[in-house]
């Protein structure tokens, strides 16, 4: 989460990305926050894990302290004036886009965002509706196997999220295993 707090527990875990940029992995610089996380509409209870790549202008972010609304939190907030319990304001995304991979490494490199991970082979929202069907089960097995069959490295524009290129990798990068320095890209 790019913010000051991360709500948790049975009535807060799904709130994290409602008011602050949040995701599985985040990269940022002085002007922007980039991430790969749940689609905004899925920050509610437990639903399918549909993800998207996103960018947010840092100047437009007002960090929000998000806590689940409960009598206990209201009581605690009354003793700490710096804690405000209010409905979350939506995150002002500059752009959002789906990518055909499950991102596990990300870095901003100049005017581009570089992300890498295994191919994304099925849509979880559709799969959850027909989980018992042989076709969906085959896709789930194929997705599991994709984690051992290499990966793809995708390059997108930091300005608008447009696709700029792709390279196939022989193996999967380690978690957060991309760095950029002196005009070179390093993948672990």
N, C-alpha and C positions, 0 to 999 in steps of 0.2 A: 504494500500500500504506500502510495506517495502521499503521506499525511502525518498526523500526530498520534493516531491511535488505530487499533485494529480490534473491532468488537468480536467477541467469541461466544462460545457456549451454545446451547441448544436454541437460544432465541436471538443470536447475534451473528453467527458465522456467515450468514448469507448477506449481511448488510454491508460488508467491507467495500464493495465497489459502487455503492449507490451514490456516494457523495464525494469520493476521492478516487483518483486514478488507481486502479488495482488490477492485479493479474498474476499469472504464474511466473512471469519474468518481466522485469522493467529495466529500461535504460533511459538515462536523462542527461541533459546538458544544461547550460545556463538559460536557454530559452524554451525548451520543450521536454515533455515526458512521453516516452514511447513504451508500449506494453503489449503483452499477449495475454488476454484474459477472457473471462466469460462475456458473452454478449450482454449488454445492459439489461435487456428484458428478462434475463435469467438470474438476476440477483433477487431471488425470492425462494425461500425454502429449497428443497432439494429437487432439482429438475435435471434435464439432460445437460451435459457439459459442452455446449456449443461455444467455441472460442472465436475471437477476432483479433487482428492486429490493430492498434490505435495510436493516435498522436493527440496531445493536448498542449496548448500554449501555456507555459508556466505563469505568465502574467494574468491569465484568466482564471487561475485556480485560487480559490479561497479554501485552505484546509478546513475540513469540518470534523469536529469531534462527534462521532456517530456511536450512539449507545442504543441498545434495544430499549424500547419504552417498557419500563417495569416499575412498580412501586419502590423497589429497592434502589434503582438508579435515580429516581426522582428524589428520594430521601438523601442519597449520597450527594447529588448535585446541589441540594439546598445548603450543604455545609461547605461546598467548594464553588465559589462564584465563577471560577475560570472554566468550569465544565458546564456546557450548555446542552440541554436535550431539546433538539428541534428536528423537524422533518428534514431529511437530506435534500440539498439542492442538486439537480442533475449535473453531472460532469460535462463541461463544454468541450466535447471532442472536436478537434479540427478535422480529422478524418478517421474512418473505421473501414476495415476491409477484411474479408476472409482470405485465408491463404491455404493452399493445398497440402500443408505440412502441419505436424504437431511441434510447435516451436519449443526447443529446449536450450537454444543458445541465441544471443542477440547482442549486437553492438551497433552504435551509431558511428559511421565512418564518413566524414565529410558531409556531402549532401544526400547520403544514402543510409538506410537502415538495413543491416545484414542480419538475416535470421536463418537458422538451420534446424533440421529435425527430420524424423522419418515421414514418409508420405502419410497423408490422412486418407484412409481408404473407405470410410463409411461415415454417414451422418448419424450421430447418436440419437437425435430427436426421432428420426424415422425408425432406427433400429429398436428403440425402446418400445415402440408401438407393435412391433412384430418380432419380439425377442426370441420366441420359440421356433420361428421358421428356419428351415435348413439354410436358406440363402443368407439370412442375417448371421446365423452361427458361423457360416463359412467366412463371411466378411470379418467377423470378430477374430477368428483364428488367423486370417491373413494380416489383420492389423497387428496382432501380437507378434507374428513372424517378421513384420516390417521393421521392428525395432532391432533386428539383427541383420538386415540386408542393406545397410548403408543409409544414406540420407540425401537430402537435397539442401542446397544453400540458395536462398532467394534474396534478391536485392530489390528494395523498393525506395522510391523517392521520399525523403522526410517531409517535403513540402505538401504533397497531396496523396501519398500512398500508392502511386502508380507503379506497376511492375517494371523493373529495369533489367532483369536478367536472372538466370538460374545456372547453377553448376551442380552436377551430381558428385556426391562424396562416396568414397568406398566404405566408410564406416561412420557410425553415429558419433557426433561430437559429445564430449562429456558435458554435464550440466553446466551451463554458462561458460562454455569452453571456446569462446571467440574473443579475440582482442584485435584492435587496429592501432597501428603505430607507424609513423614515417612512411605513409603511403602503402603499407603492406597489411595483409590480413593474416592472422595466425589462428589456426583451428587446432584445438587439442582433442 
